[in-house]
Structure formats: C-alpha cells, structure tokens
Amino acid sequence: MKKTEVLVVCTHQEILNTVLRLVNSNTEMSAIGANTLEQAITTFRSANFDLVLVGAGLEKAEETELEHVIRKVNRKIPIVFHYGGGSGLLFTEIYEALK
C-alpha cells in the first residue's frame, strides 16, 4: 500500500520535529520536513508529495511564494495551513484535504 507523502514546512524546529513525529507515527503516511522557504521549495521539487502541510514561522509573502511554486508544479496538490490545535485537528485537516 502506497503511503501518503507529506511535506511539512515549519521554521520552528521543535514544532517541526513534533509534527513530523506525529505524521510519521501514522502507518498510512510518510513525512519529510523543511524549516526554510528555500528548503521547502527544493524538497518539493525533488520528490512527489501528496500534500503540503504549512505550519508556523513563514512570513505571509513566503507562504504565498511557496503556494505559487506548488501550484505551478501541481495545481491539485492540497496545501494545509496548520498553526496548532493538537494531533486530532492535525489529522482531521489532513484527511479533509485528501478527500
């Protein structure tokens, strides 16, 4: 069974580590993290992701640039903006976006 590939973008390393741990604990998902806009763009272009999860830390202009790059490569890929609220909300947002 193919896992859902998730790119997690968050500039706060501790939060990024937590989200990666949570997503990777789900047997249906595999996550890779990026903690800068440049790293996120490079990582996104180097692999096939099913979803991009954007967390705290990027400036609004950086979020807009990232979204533009993603849409240029794949208009249909879901982008979830998640700024906290616990693992239940995190997975609800992911599953809703993947429908």
mmCIF file of the C-alpha atoms, coordinates in Angstrom:
data_MODEL
# 
_entry.id   MODEL 
# 
loop_
_atom_site.group_PDB 
_atom_site.id 
_atom_site.type_symbol 
_atom_site.label_atom_id 
_atom_site.label_alt_id 
_atom_site.label_comp_id 
_atom_site.label_asym_id 
_atom_site.label_entity_id 
_atom_site.label_seq_id 
_atom_site.pdbx_PDB_ins_code 
_atom_site.Cartn_x 
_atom_site.Cartn_y 
_atom_site.Cartn_z 
_atom_site.occupancy 
_atom_site.B_iso_or_equiv 
_atom_site.pdbx_formal_charge 
_atom_site.auth_seq_id 
_atom_site.auth_comp_id 
_atom_site.auth_asym_id 
_atom_site.auth_atom_id 
_atom_site.pdbx_PDB_model_num 
ATOM 1  C CA . MET A 1 1  ? 0.000   0.000  0.000   1.00 0.00 ? 1  MET A CA 1 
ATOM 2  C CA . LYS A 1 2  ? 1.337   3.405  -1.009  1.00 0.00 ? 2  LYS A CA 1 
ATOM 3  C CA . LYS A 1 3  ? 1.833   5.834  1.837   1.00 0.00 ? 3  LYS A CA 1 
ATOM 4  C CA . THR A 1 4  ? 0.613   9.416  1.638   1.00 0.00 ? 4  THR A CA 1 
ATOM 5  C CA . GLU A 1 5  ? 3.735   11.536 1.173   1.00 0.00 ? 5  GLU A CA 1 
ATOM 6  C CA . VAL A 1 6  ? 3.621   14.775 3.176   1.00 0.00 ? 6  VAL A CA 1 
ATOM 7  C CA . LEU A 1 7  ? 5.961   17.762 3.064   1.00 0.00 ? 7  LEU A CA 1 
ATOM 8  C CA . VAL A 1 8  ? 5.857   19.600 6.394   1.00 0.00 ? 8  VAL A CA 1 
ATOM 9  C CA . VAL A 1 9  ? 7.100   23.203 6.410   1.00 0.00 ? 9  VAL A CA 1 
ATOM 10 C CA . CYS A 1 10 ? 7.703   24.973 9.721   1.00 0.00 ? 10 CYS A CA 1 
ATOM 11 C CA . THR A 1 11 ? 10.508  27.312 10.785  1.00 0.00 ? 11 THR A CA 1 
ATOM 12 C CA . HIS A 1 12 ? 10.285  26.331 14.460  1.00 0.00 ? 12 HIS A CA 1 
ATOM 13 C CA . GLN A 1 13 ? 12.441  23.212 14.731  1.00 0.00 ? 13 GLN A CA 1 
ATOM 14 C CA . GLU A 1 14 ? 10.804  21.792 17.862  1.00 0.00 ? 14 GLU A CA 1 
ATOM 15 C CA . ILE A 1 15 ? 7.322   22.148 16.360  1.00 0.00 ? 15 ILE A CA 1 
ATOM 16 C CA . LEU A 1 16 ? 8.549   20.703 13.063  1.00 0.00 ? 16 LEU A CA 1 
ATOM 17 C CA . ASN A 1 17 ? 10.008  17.705 14.897  1.00 0.00 ? 17 ASN A CA 1 
ATOM 18 C CA . THR A 1 18 ? 6.721   17.147 16.750  1.00 0.00 ? 18 THR A CA 1 
ATOM 19 C CA . VAL A 1 19 ? 4.588   17.330 13.603  1.00 0.00 ? 19 VAL A CA 1 
ATOM 20 C CA . LEU A 1 20 ? 6.974   15.001 11.755  1.00 0.00 ? 20 LEU A CA 1 
ATOM 21 C CA . ARG A 1 21 ? 6.826   12.520 14.632  1.00 0.00 ? 21 ARG A CA 1 
ATOM 22 C CA . LEU A 1 22 ? 3.022   12.637 14.667  1.00 0.00 ? 22 LEU A CA 1 
ATOM 23 C CA . VAL A 1 23 ? 2.604   12.246 10.916  1.00 0.00 ? 23 VAL A CA 1 
ATOM 24 C CA . ASN A 1 24 ? 5.226   9.510  10.684  1.00 0.00 ? 24 ASN A CA 1 
ATOM 25 C CA . SER A 1 25 ? 3.543   7.623  13.533  1.00 0.00 ? 25 SER A CA 1 
ATOM 26 C CA . ASN A 1 26 ? 0.579   7.120  11.206  1.00 0.00 ? 26 ASN A CA 1 
ATOM 27 C CA . THR A 1 27 ? 1.243   3.931  9.235   1.00 0.00 ? 27 THR A CA 1 
ATOM 28 C CA . GLU A 1 28 ? -0.533  5.402  6.197   1.00 0.00 ? 28 GLU A CA 1 
ATOM 29 C CA . MET A 1 29 ? 1.764   8.449  5.955   1.00 0.00 ? 29 MET A CA 1 
ATOM 30 C CA . SER A 1 30 ? 5.367   9.440  5.489   1.00 0.00 ? 30 SER A CA 1 
ATOM 31 C CA . ALA A 1 31 ? 6.569   12.983 6.168   1.00 0.00 ? 31 ALA A CA 1 
ATOM 32 C CA . ILE A 1 32 ? 9.664   14.986 5.329   1.00 0.00 ? 32 ILE A CA 1 
ATOM 33 C CA . GLY A 1 33 ? 10.347  18.358 6.927   1.00 0.00 ? 33 GLY A CA 1 
ATOM 34 C CA . ALA A 1 34 ? 11.700  21.687 5.765   1.00 0.00 ? 34 ALA A CA 1 
ATOM 35 C CA . ASN A 1 35 ? 12.402  24.661 8.009   1.00 0.00 ? 35 ASN A CA 1 
ATOM 36 C CA . THR A 1 36 ? 13.017  27.408 5.441   1.00 0.00 ? 36 THR A CA 1 
ATOM 37 C CA . LEU A 1 37 ? 11.225  28.531 2.310   1.00 0.00 ? 37 LEU A CA 1 
ATOM 38 C CA . GLU A 1 38 ? 14.236  27.631 0.180   1.00 0.00 ? 38 GLU A CA 1 
ATOM 39 C CA . GLN A 1 39 ? 14.498  24.163 1.682   1.00 0.00 ? 39 GLN A CA 1 
ATOM 40 C CA . ALA A 1 40 ? 10.750  23.633 1.215   1.00 0.00 ? 40 ALA A CA 1 
ATOM 41 C CA . ILE A 1 41 ? 10.902  24.587 -2.465  1.00 0.00 ? 41 ILE A CA 1 
ATOM 42 C CA . THR A 1 42 ? 13.949  22.422 -3.123  1.00 0.00 ? 42 THR A CA 1 
ATOM 43 C CA . THR A 1 43 ? 12.450  19.446 -1.283  1.00 0.00 ? 43 THR A CA 1 
ATOM 44 C CA . PHE A 1 44 ? 9.082   19.840 -3.007  1.00 0.00 ? 44 PHE A CA 1 
ATOM 45 C CA . ARG A 1 45 ? 10.719  19.865 -6.433  1.00 0.00 ? 45 ARG A CA 1 
ATOM 46 C CA . SER A 1 46 ? 12.842  16.802 -5.647  1.00 0.00 ? 46 SER A CA 1 
ATOM 47 C CA . ALA A 1 47 ? 10.056  14.364 -4.722  1.00 0.00 ? 47 ALA A CA 1 
ATOM 48 C CA . ASN A 1 48 ? 6.389   13.571 -5.329  1.00 0.00 ? 48 ASN A CA 1 
ATOM 49 C CA . PHE A 1 49 ? 4.228   14.730 -2.444  1.00 0.00 ? 49 PHE A CA 1 
ATOM 50 C CA . ASP A 1 50 ? 0.530   14.112 -1.946  1.00 0.00 ? 50 ASP A CA 1 
ATOM 51 C CA . LEU A 1 51 ? 0.065   17.012 0.459   1.00 0.00 ? 51 LEU A CA 1 
ATOM 52 C CA . VAL A 1 52 ? 1.958   20.039 1.784   1.00 0.00 ? 52 VAL A CA 1 
ATOM 53 C CA . LEU A 1 53 ? 1.425   20.977 5.422   1.00 0.00 ? 53 LEU A CA 1 
ATOM 54 C CA . VAL A 1 54 ? 2.487   24.527 6.289   1.00 0.00 ? 54 VAL A CA 1 
ATOM 55 C CA . GLY A 1 55 ? 2.978   25.365 9.945   1.00 0.00 ? 55 GLY A CA 1 
ATOM 56 C CA . ALA A 1 56 ? 4.097   28.425 11.836  1.00 0.00 ? 56 ALA A CA 1 
ATOM 57 C CA . GLY A 1 57 ? 7.014   30.655 11.059  1.00 0.00 ? 57 GLY A CA 1 
ATOM 58 C CA . LEU A 1 58 ? 6.910   31.618 7.402   1.00 0.00 ? 58 LEU A CA 1 
ATOM 59 C CA . GLU A 1 59 ? 6.101   35.220 6.579   1.00 0.00 ? 59 GLU A CA 1 
ATOM 60 C CA . LYS A 1 60 ? 2.876   35.743 4.623   1.00 0.00 ? 60 LYS A CA 1 
ATOM 61 C CA . ALA A 1 61 ? 4.894   36.596 1.491   1.00 0.00 ? 61 ALA A CA 1 
ATOM 62 C CA . GLU A 1 62 ? 6.857   33.350 1.896   1.00 0.00 ? 62 GLU A CA 1 
ATOM 63 C CA . GLU A 1 63 ? 3.641   31.336 2.243   1.00 0.00 ? 63 GLU A CA 1 
ATOM 64 C CA . THR A 1 64 ? 2.343   32.987 -0.923  1.00 0.00 ? 64 THR A CA 1 
ATOM 65 C CA . GLU A 1 65 ? 5.572   32.231 -2.799  1.00 0.00 ? 65 GLU A CA 1 
ATOM 66 C CA . LEU A 1 66 ? 5.526   28.607 -1.642  1.00 0.00 ? 66 LEU A CA 1 
ATOM 67 C CA . GLU A 1 67 ? 1.911   28.213 -2.692  1.00 0.00 ? 67 GLU A CA 1 
ATOM 68 C CA . HIS A 1 68 ? 2.729   29.729 -6.098  1.00 0.00 ? 68 HIS A CA 1 
ATOM 69 C CA . VAL A 1 69 ? 5.612   27.265 -6.631  1.00 0.00 ? 69 VAL A CA 1 
ATOM 70 C CA . ILE A 1 70 ? 3.435   24.325 -5.589  1.00 0.00 ? 70 ILE A CA 1 
ATOM 71 C CA . ARG A 1 71 ? 0.557   25.366 -7.855  1.00 0.00 ? 71 ARG A CA 1 
ATOM 72 C CA . LYS A 1 72 ? 2.952   25.818 -10.774 1.00 0.00 ? 72 LYS A CA 1 
ATOM 73 C CA . VAL A 1 73 ? 4.162   22.221 -10.377 1.00 0.00 ? 73 VAL A CA 1 
ATOM 74 C CA . ASN A 1 74 ? 0.851   20.598 -9.409  1.00 0.00 ? 74 ASN A CA 1 
ATOM 75 C CA . ARG A 1 75 ? -2.372  22.610 -9.230  1.00 0.00 ? 75 ARG A CA 1 
ATOM 76 C CA . LYS A 1 76 ? -4.265  19.813 -7.486  1.00 0.00 ? 76 LYS A CA 1 
ATOM 77 C CA . ILE A 1 77 ? -1.987  19.097 -4.532  1.00 0.00 ? 77 ILE A CA 1 
ATOM 78 C CA . PRO A 1 78 ? -3.668  20.014 -1.242  1.00 0.00 ? 78 PRO A CA 1 
ATOM 79 C CA . ILE A 1 79 ? -1.993  22.649 0.903   1.00 0.00 ? 79 ILE A CA 1 
ATOM 80 C CA . VAL A 1 80 ? -2.978  22.646 4.575   1.00 0.00 ? 80 VAL A CA 1 
ATOM 81 C CA . PHE A 1 81 ? -2.157  25.609 6.787   1.00 0.00 ? 81 PHE A CA 1 
ATOM 82 C CA . HIS A 1 82 ? -1.916  24.226 10.319  1.00 0.00 ? 82 HIS A CA 1 
ATOM 83 C CA . TYR A 1 83 ? -0.888  26.503 13.179  1.00 0.00 ? 83 TYR A CA 1 
ATOM 84 C CA . GLY A 1 84 ? -1.649  24.303 16.161  1.00 0.00 ? 84 GLY A CA 1 
ATOM 85 C CA . GLY A 1 85 ? -4.597  22.735 17.898  1.00 0.00 ? 85 GLY A CA 1 
ATOM 86 C CA . GLY A 1 86 ? -3.370  19.242 18.640  1.00 0.00 ? 86 GLY A CA 1 
ATOM 87 C CA . SER A 1 87 ? -2.950  15.980 16.786  1.00 0.00 ? 87 SER A CA 1 
ATOM 88 C CA . GLY A 1 88 ? -6.690  15.366 16.409  1.00 0.00 ? 88 GLY A CA 1 
ATOM 89 C CA . LEU A 1 89 ? -7.132  18.622 14.498  1.00 0.00 ? 89 LEU A CA 1 
ATOM 90 C CA . LEU A 1 90 ? -3.943  17.968 12.525  1.00 0.00 ? 90 LEU A CA 1 
ATOM 91 C CA . PHE A 1 91 ? -5.162  14.616 11.207  1.00 0.00 ? 91 PHE A CA 1 
ATOM 92 C CA . THR A 1 92 ? -8.671  15.932 10.602  1.00 0.00 ? 92 THR A CA 1 
ATOM 93 C CA . GLU A 1 93 ? -7.224  18.716 8.440   1.00 0.00 ? 93 GLU A CA 1 
ATOM 94 C CA . ILE A 1 94 ? -5.018  16.254 6.544   1.00 0.00 ? 94 ILE A CA 1 
ATOM 95 C CA . TYR A 1 95 ? -7.813  13.773 5.865   1.00 0.00 ? 95 TYR A CA 1 
ATOM 96 C CA . GLU A 1 96 ? -10.235 16.528 4.836   1.00 0.00 ? 96 GLU A CA 1 
ATOM 97 C CA . ALA A 1 97 ? -7.698  17.933 2.368   1.00 0.00 ? 97 ALA A CA 1 
ATOM 98 C CA . LEU A 1 98 ? -7.066  14.497 0.857   1.00 0.00 ? 98 LEU A CA 1 
ATOM 99 C CA . LYS A 1 99 ? -10.763 13.791 0.129   1.00 0.00 ? 99 LYS A CA 1 
# 
